[in-house]
């Protein structure tokens, strides 16, 4: 007997369907309660931490792109008809 057939036979049973639905409802209620408690304790939820981690990774990628652009610009020699950029040492 394959698992799909077994699963379908179990889910055809109204008691099993009700048990699965009740289990899902209890899980959702527990997650909601957990989020509410973390909020009361002023602590971040796993979803908030994950979202913030994604934002930090995105900012790091953008910073690396900017650093690469600056490195490329610094490595490019100035054009003949454009005055050379002054450095901080030159300004002193």
C-alpha positions, 0 to 999 in steps of 0.5 A: 500500500502506498502512502498516498492511498493510506493518507487518503483513506485516513483523511476520508475518516471524519474523526481523523479530519477533525483531529487534523483540523483541531491540531492545526488550530491549536498550533496556530493559537500557540504561535499567536500566543507566543508572538503576543508574549514576545511582544509583551516582553519587547522581544523579536519574533523569529519572523522579525529576526529573519526579516531583519537578517534579510535586510542586513544581507541586502545592505551588505551586498549594496555596500560591497557594490558601492565599495567595488565602484569606488575602487574602480573609480580610484583605479581609473586614471584621470582624463587629460583635460580633467584636473586631477582630484585632490586628496586630503593630503593635497588640501593640507 
